[in-house]
Amino acid sequence: MKLDFQAIERYAKQYAAKVCDDFFNRNNTISGQQIMKLSNVAQVNTFVIGDLYETWKSNTESFKSPYFNFENEEVKAALQAYMNTVSHHISVDREHFEPLLVNAVKNTIGLLLDPSKYFDDFVRESPEFTLTKDRIVTLAKYTKINSVFAKGLKDKIADENHVYVTTALSWLNELANHHEFESPDKYLEMLNATLAFKRDEFYKKIATVVAPSAASPRLTQSFFDVEHDEEIEPEVDTQTAPEEEDHEPLPTVAAIQAQIDKEGTPADIRIPSKLNDAFTDELPTVNDLLRKEVISQGTPLSDLAFNRQIKSIADAISLNQKFIFIGKLFEGDVNAYSKAIEDLDRCTSYLEAKNIMNKVLAPKFNWVMAAEEANDFLEIVGRKF
């Protein structure tokens, strides 16, 4: 089953309104330390701090100017000290705080009800098909529920500055094979204690996390660098994979052949608009999509779903697959598809072909939005080598 995001948003707004009523009836503004103790759901508090951190970073960047040397070590140290001091004096009124709380509650529910989709979306939403180390570090810092996946990504990127999305997806696949998501049951009662709900309103499962113990801040650090809560031992639970939504079926081979007989060869046919429309469905999550093998650096070809070597990439692609790849991976452009196949067929090594796919085709056609079809395409290309 799919999450009901409208129901989640309604609950988040009601939850935020109730918590804000309780707090701002006694206070005009809220501080950083008060935020960390506001909700009995520690992840909600941490997500709010994460949003404030992003704003804090943006404000730091706004100081830079073409007229002054902000790379000077003395200037950098002074600016860092200033921003660290500011971070220990968070003061937000209700008007500006309540939207942050609503967003934090929505993200927390998503992380708990469908964690595989949460991490999957995080990776695939990376700009330009590239996931940076800074983004992974921030994820690990502010993700307390199912943190083994966030920390796992951080460990795997190590000293690299960035990786391609396909590589990060393969990491998530590996982590999913060795770890299970936390049970939401123990957190459910904590949410319910603040604002009652029924599980079916959101879908089936919901959860929260234990409230953190605030650490004493050191002014030599930023408030955002202080560890605000204790580690939580994960509990094992198996999330139910969301059901796929119904869509208009793709054209059959017979229907495509009839169109070819009537109008000409596939090179003369543009993908029908309805076929393109069929590709706007929600993408698979980590558990269902990433259990398929992803071709990435270090993956042996013998592990591919089809390991029989082929002589020609074009010949190994069925007619139905061809129309799917054109529509989903090449935006309906037959010429772009044909040129890509020719370029890949001319490659003399798998590394050369992989570089074309990762560095040219994937960013140009935004393959992150069609990860499943991209994986199928990569498997076929890999079989040639």
Disulfide bonds with the S-S distance in Angstrom:
none
